[in-house]
């Protein structure tokens, strides 16, 4: 079940009915306070419908309904329309108790921007949910599943040899159950997975990507009946997490979160680029595409032009990826006069890869800053633009 679009009306900065198209892999871009978080909240509401109060549930507490309605409108009703590939779901909310409108359940996981970082130890026990929005429970989840080998069988298409990820990352494991081919691969020093070998254990699949992205592998050790410890390994040496940089642990959390999430789930990750070098930001996108191809739908809220550039590449290749750019604009309404509201522009490319109708603010700061810099360079050296690059 794939969410194809969400329509929002009278929720926070969405003063008029606005539709956001969705795909398997979704990148949400835009300036601060442009409606991205409000869109994410529309998804979180969907994931909290079974909570006692779905505006203040287990994923996020949004507050009182009166504070969630658009301030420019007099209407008391907030409307959401969720279109899936197999059905539509409408949600209209006014000043009545929202706990009275709980009939459907949707599977959704959320990793918020404010999440736990490096710790000396992590709790071994977790609640009944997979993990909390701040990442609490992820290490416990990894410990529970570290020897489980069902991930291969449940996600077989991710490991077939024709998956494009194996041309982009040659050290990843593909599926091979032919004994003769297995011997050849072993003689070549190449790793593979089947339904029984150790490479197919959940921790080893996590480490497959973790090592490809960071150069490290991770081991998880039980310190006591209540506590777990992470140990990173590289080139035969062991390192505690606080000695390898925060970004390495943040990468690990994302790998665990997405691989532990079952099929037919919506996964939301805010600011995945936190603490990551640009090259890691870009490479992480290939992991997102890989895991989204097996019935998981991913929404990424980001300010990273590196993530955006890879998303453009996916879009040009006609992979299932959408980039939506959010912006607040002033519009004229016959009924309400002048309104400030969210305007969504879905990024489109021409046959040469150029962005059509390039909107202001869409990862253009590099060009703006570079233009200002070289203008000053030319001025200081008495050069015209034609002198650029001449010795």
C-alpha positions as CSV (number, residue, x, y, z in Angstrom):
1,X,0.0,0.0,0.0
2,X,1.6,3.2,-1.2
3,X,0.5,6.7,-0.3
4,X,0.1,8.6,-3.5
5,X,-0.9,12.1,-2.3
6,X,-1.9,14.1,0.8
7,X,-4.3,17.1,0.6
8,X,-4.3,19.5,3.5
9,X,-6.6,22.4,4.2
10,X,-6.7,24.8,7.1
11,X,-3.9,23.2,9.0
12,X,-1.3,25.6,10.3
13,X,0.3,27.4,7.3
14,X,-1.9,25.6,4.8
15,X,-4.6,28.3,4.3
16,X,-6.0,26.8,1.1
17,X,-6.4,23.3,-0.1
18,X,-3.0,22.0,-1.1
19,X,-2.0,18.6,-2.5
20,X,1.4,17.0,-2.1
21,X,2.2,14.1,-4.5
22,X,4.1,11.2,-3.1
23,X,6.3,8.3,-4.4
24,X,8.3,5.4,-2.8
25,X,11.2,7.8,-2.0
26,X,10.3,11.4,-1.1
27,X,12.6,14.3,-0.5
28,X,11.0,17.4,1.3
29,X,13.0,20.6,0.7
30,X,12.3,24.2,1.5
31,X,13.3,27.2,3.6
32,X,12.6,27.2,7.4
33,X,8.9,27.6,8.4
34,X,7.8,26.7,4.8
35,X,5.3,23.9,5.7
36,X,7.6,20.8,5.6
37,X,7.1,20.0,9.2
38,X,3.3,20.6,9.0
39,X,3.2,18.1,6.1
40,X,5.1,15.6,8.2
41,X,2.7,16.2,11.0
42,X,-0.2,15.3,8.6
43,X,1.5,11.9,8.2
44,X,2.1,11.5,12.0
45,X,-1.6,12.1,12.6
46,X,-2.3,9.2,10.2
47,X,0.0,7.1,12.3
48,X,-1.6,8.1,15.6
49,X,-5.3,7.3,14.7
50,X,-5.4,4.5,17.2
51,X,-4.1,6.6,20.0
52,X,-6.5,8.0,22.6
53,X,-5.9,11.5,21.2
54,X,-4.4,11.4,17.7
55,X,-3.2,15.0,17.9
56,X,-1.1,14.1,20.9
57,X,-0.1,10.5,20.4
58,X,3.0,8.2,20.6
59,X,4.8,9.8,17.7
60,X,4.4,13.5,18.4
61,X,2.4,15.8,20.6
62,X,1.0,18.6,18.4
63,X,-1.1,20.5,21.0
64,X,-4.6,21.8,21.1
65,X,-6.8,21.9,17.9
66,X,-7.4,25.6,18.3
67,X,-3.6,26.2,17.9
68,X,-3.4,24.0,14.8
69,X,-5.9,25.7,12.6
70,X,-4.8,28.4,10.2
71,X,-4.9,31.8,11.9
72,X,-6.1,33.6,8.8
73,X,-9.3,31.7,8.4
74,X,-12.5,31.6,10.5
75,X,-13.4,28.0,9.7
76,X,-13.1,25.6,12.6
77,X,-12.6,22.5,10.4
78,X,-9.2,21.0,9.5
79,X,-9.3,18.6,6.5
80,X,-6.9,15.9,5.3
81,X,-7.3,13.6,2.3
82,X,-4.9,10.7,2.0
83,X,-5.0,8.9,-1.4
84,X,-3.4,5.4,-1.4
85,X,-3.0,3.2,-4.4
86,X,-5.9,1.0,-3.2
87,X,-8.2,3.4,-1.3
88,X,-8.8,7.0,-0.1
89,X,-9.1,8.1,3.5
90,X,-10.7,11.4,4.5
91,X,-10.2,13.0,7.9
92,X,-12.2,16.1,8.9
93,X,-11.6,17.5,12.4
94,X,-13.3,20.4,14.2
95,X,-13.7,21.4,17.8
96,X,-15.1,18.0,18.9
97,X,-12.9,15.6,20.8
98,X,-10.6,14.0,18.2
99,X,-10.5,10.8,20.1
100,X,-14.0,10.0,18.7
101,X,-12.7,9.6,15.2
102,X,-10.5,6.5,15.3
103,X,-11.6,3.8,12.8
104,X,-8.5,3.1,10.7
105,X,-4.9,2.1,11.5
106,X,-1.8,2.9,9.4
107,X,1.7,1.7,9.9
108,X,4.2,4.5,10.4
109,X,7.6,5.0,11.9
110,X,9.2,8.3,12.7
111,X,12.9,9.3,13.5
112,X,12.8,12.9,14.6
113,X,15.6,15.5,14.2
114,X,16.0,15.5,18.0
115,X,17.4,12.0,18.7
116,X,19.7,10.4,21.1
117,X,23.4,10.4,20.3
118,X,26.5,8.7,21.6
119,X,26.1,7.0,25.0
120,X,28.3,4.9,27.1
121,X,25.6,2.3,27.2
122,X,22.1,1.7,25.9
123,X,19.0,0.2,27.7
124,X,18.5,-3.5,26.8
125,X,14.7,-3.4,27.2
126,X,12.3,-1.4,25.1
127,X,8.6,-0.8,24.9
128,X,6.2,-2.6,22.6
129,X,6.9,-0.2,19.7
130,X,9.9,-0.8,17.4
131,X,11.6,2.4,18.7
132,X,10.8,5.9,19.8
133,X,11.0,9.0,17.7
134,X,14.3,10.0,19.4
135,X,15.8,6.6,18.5
136,X,15.5,5.1,21.9
137,X,15.1,1.3,21.5
138,X,17.1,1.0,18.3
139,X,20.1,-0.6,19.9
140,X,17.9,-3.0,21.9
141,X,16.2,-3.8,18.6
142,X,19.5,-4.6,17.0
143,X,20.5,-6.8,19.9
144,X,17.2,-8.7,19.7
145,X,17.5,-9.4,16.0
146,X,21.2,-9.7,15.5
147,X,21.2,-13.4,14.7
148,X,17.8,-13.4,12.9
149,X,18.1,-14.5,9.2
150,X,14.6,-13.7,8.0
151,X,15.5,-10.4,6.5
152,X,16.9,-12.0,3.3
153,X,13.8,-14.1,2.7
154,X,11.4,-11.3,3.5
155,X,13.3,-8.8,1.3
156,X,14.5,-11.0,-1.5
157,X,14.4,-8.5,-4.3
158,X,17.0,-6.4,-2.5
159,X,19.6,-9.1,-3.0
160,X,19.0,-10.3,-6.6
161,X,22.1,-9.8,-8.9
162,X,20.2,-7.5,-11.3
163,X,19.6,-4.9,-8.5
164,X,21.4,-1.7,-9.7
165,X,22.9,-1.2,-6.2
166,X,25.5,-3.9,-7.0
167,X,26.9,-1.9,-9.8
168,X,27.2,1.1,-7.6
169,X,28.5,-0.6,-4.5
170,X,30.6,-3.6,-5.4
171,X,31.2,-4.8,-1.8
172,X,27.5,-5.4,-1.0
173,X,26.3,-9.0,-0.8
174,X,24.0,-10.5,-3.3
175,X,22.0,-13.7,-3.1
176,X,23.5,-16.9,-4.3
177,X,22.3,-20.4,-3.4
178,X,24.1,-22.4,-6.2
179,X,26.9,-24.4,-4.4
180,X,29.3,-24.2,-7.4
181,X,28.8,-20.5,-7.6
182,X,29.3,-20.1,-3.9
183,X,32.6,-21.9,-4.1
184,X,33.8,-19.6,-7.0
185,X,32.8,-16.5,-5.0
186,X,34.6,-17.8,-1.9
187,X,37.8,-18.4,-3.9
188,X,37.5,-14.9,-5.2
189,X,37.2,-13.5,-1.7
190,X,33.7,-12.3,-2.4
191,X,30.8,-12.5,0.1
192,X,27.3,-13.6,-0.7
193,X,24.1,-14.4,1.2
194,X,21.8,-17.3,1.2
195,X,19.1,-18.4,3.6
196,X,21.5,-20.1,6.0
197,X,25.0,-18.6,6.0
198,X,26.1,-16.1,8.6
199,X,26.2,-13.2,6.2
200,X,22.4,-13.3,6.2
201,X,22.1,-12.6,9.9
202,X,20.5,-9.2,10.6
203,X,23.6,-7.7,12.3
204,X,25.7,-8.7,9.3
205,X,23.3,-7.1,6.8
206,X,23.4,-3.9,8.9
207,X,27.2,-4.2,8.9
208,X,27.3,-4.7,5.2
209,X,25.9,-1.2,4.6
210,X,27.6,0.3,7.7
211,X,31.0,-0.8,6.4
212,X,30.3,0.3,2.9
213,X,29.3,3.8,4.0
214,X,31.7,4.4,6.9
215,X,34.4,1.8,6.8
216,X,33.4,0.5,10.3
217,X,31.5,-2.5,11.5
218,X,29.7,-2.7,14.8
219,X,29.5,-5.3,17.5
220,X,26.9,-5.2,20.3
221,X,27.7,-6.5,23.7
222,X,25.6,-7.2,26.8
223,X,27.1,-5.4,29.8
224,X,24.4,-6.5,32.2
225,X,20.8,-7.7,32.2
226,X,19.7,-4.1,31.6
227,X,22.5,-2.5,29.5
228,X,24.1,-2.9,26.1
229,X,27.3,-1.5,24.7
230,X,28.3,-0.6,21.1
231,X,31.8,-1.3,19.9
232,X,33.0,-0.1,16.5
233,X,35.7,-2.1,14.6
234,X,38.0,-1.0,11.8
235,X,41.3,-2.5,10.5
236,X,41.5,-4.9,13.4
237,X,41.1,-2.3,16.1
238,X,38.2,-1.6,18.4
239,X,36.8,1.8,19.2
240,X,34.1,3.1,21.6
241,X,31.5,5.3,19.8
242,X,32.6,8.5,21.5
243,X,36.0,8.1,19.8
244,X,34.8,7.9,16.2
245,X,32.5,10.9,15.8
246,X,28.8,11.4,16.2
247,X,27.9,11.0,12.5
248,X,29.0,7.4,12.5
249,X,26.4,6.6,15.2
250,X,23.7,8.6,13.5
251,X,24.3,6.6,10.3
252,X,24.0,3.4,12.3
253,X,20.6,4.5,13.8
254,X,19.2,5.1,10.3
255,X,20.3,1.7,9.0
256,X,18.8,-0.1,11.9
257,X,15.6,1.9,11.8
258,X,14.9,1.3,8.1
259,X,16.0,-2.4,8.0
260,X,14.0,-3.2,11.2
261,X,10.8,-1.6,9.8
262,X,8.4,-4.1,8.3
263,X,7.0,-3.9,4.8
264,X,4.1,-1.6,4.1
265,X,5.3,1.0,6.6
266,X,5.7,4.7,6.0
267,X,9.1,5.8,7.4
268,X,9.8,9.5,8.1
269,X,13.3,10.7,8.8
270,X,14.1,14.3,9.7
271,X,17.4,15.9,8.8
272,X,19.3,12.6,8.0
273,X,22.4,14.7,7.1
274,X,23.0,15.7,10.8
275,X,26.8,15.3,11.6
276,X,27.5,13.7,8.2
277,X,30.2,14.6,5.7
278,X,28.8,15.6,2.2
279,X,30.0,12.3,0.7
280,X,28.1,10.3,3.4
281,X,25.0,12.4,2.8
282,X,25.1,11.5,-0.9
283,X,25.9,7.8,-0.4
284,X,23.1,7.4,2.2
285,X,20.6,8.2,-0.4
286,X,21.5,5.0,-2.3
287,X,20.6,3.0,0.8
288,X,17.3,4.8,1.0
289,X,16.5,3.9,-2.6
290,X,17.6,0.3,-2.0
291,X,15.4,-0.3,1.1
292,X,12.4,1.6,-0.4
293,X,12.3,-0.8,-3.3
294,X,10.9,-3.5,-1.0
295,X,7.5,-2.0,0.0
296,X,8.7,0.7,2.4
297,X,7.8,4.3,1.7
298,X,10.3,6.9,2.9
299,X,10.0,10.6,3.5
300,X,13.1,12.6,4.1
301,X,13.0,16.2,5.4
302,X,16.4,17.8,4.5
303,X,18.4,21.0,4.0
304,X,21.2,19.1,2.3
305,X,22.0,20.0,-1.3
306,X,24.0,16.7,-1.6
307,X,20.9,14.7,-0.8
308,X,19.0,16.8,-3.3
309,X,21.6,16.2,-6.0
310,X,21.3,12.5,-5.7
311,X,17.5,12.7,-5.7
312,X,17.8,14.6,-9.0
313,X,19.9,11.7,-10.3
314,X,17.3,9.2,-9.2
315,X,14.5,11.2,-10.8
316,X,16.4,11.6,-14.1
317,X,16.8,7.8,-14.1
318,X,13.1,7.5,-13.5
319,X,13.5,5.8,-10.2
320,X,10.6,6.1,-7.8
321,X,11.7,9.4,-6.3
322,X,9.9,12.8,-5.9
323,X,11.4,16.1,-4.7
324,X,8.8,18.5,-3.3
325,X,9.9,22.1,-2.6
326,X,7.9,24.0,0.0
327,X,7.5,27.7,0.1
328,X,5.2,30.3,1.7
329,X,3.7,32.7,-0.8
330,X,1.1,35.4,-0.8
331,X,-2.0,34.6,-2.9
332,X,-5.3,36.3,-3.7
333,X,-8.5,34.5,-2.7
334,X,-11.9,35.6,-3.8
335,X,-13.4,34.4,-0.5
336,X,-10.7,35.4,1.9
337,X,-8.7,38.2,0.1
338,X,-4.9,38.1,0.6
339,X,-3.5,35.0,2.3
340,X,-0.1,33.7,3.1
341,X,-0.1,29.9,2.4
342,X,2.1,27.0,1.6
343,X,2.8,26.5,-2.1
344,X,4.3,23.2,-3.3
345,X,6.4,22.8,-6.3
346,X,7.3,19.3,-7.4
347,X,10.7,19.5,-9.0
348,X,10.7,18.4,-12.7
349,X,13.6,17.9,-15.0
350,X,13.9,18.3,-18.8
351,X,15.7,15.9,-21.1
352,X,19.0,17.5,-20.3
353,X,18.6,17.3,-16.6
354,X,17.8,21.0,-16.1
355,X,15.2,21.9,-13.4
356,X,12.1,23.4,-15.0
357,X,10.9,26.7,-13.6
358,X,13.7,26.7,-11.0
359,X,12.2,28.3,-7.8
360,X,14.1,30.8,-5.7
361,X,15.5,29.2,-2.6
362,X,15.8,25.7,-4.0
363,X,19.4,24.9,-3.0
364,X,20.7,27.9,-4.8
365,X,22.8,29.4,-2.0
366,X,26.0,27.9,-3.3
367,X,25.6,29.7,-6.6
368,X,24.7,33.0,-4.8
369,X,27.7,32.8,-2.5
370,X,30.0,31.8,-5.3
371,X,28.8,34.6,-7.5
372,X,29.4,37.1,-4.7
373,X,32.9,35.7,-4.0
374,X,34.1,35.8,-7.6
375,X,32.7,39.2,-8.2
376,X,34.9,40.4,-5.3
377,X,37.9,38.4,-6.7
378,X,37.5,40.0,-10.1
379,X,37.1,43.5,-8.6
380,X,40.2,43.0,-6.4
381,X,42.3,41.9,-9.3
382,X,41.0,44.2,-11.9
383,X,39.8,41.3,-14.0
384,X,36.8,40.9,-16.3
385,X,34.9,37.6,-16.2
386,X,36.7,36.5,-19.4
387,X,40.0,36.4,-17.4
388,X,38.7,33.6,-15.2
389,X,41.1,30.6,-15.3
390,X,43.9,32.3,-17.2
391,X,47.4,32.3,-15.7
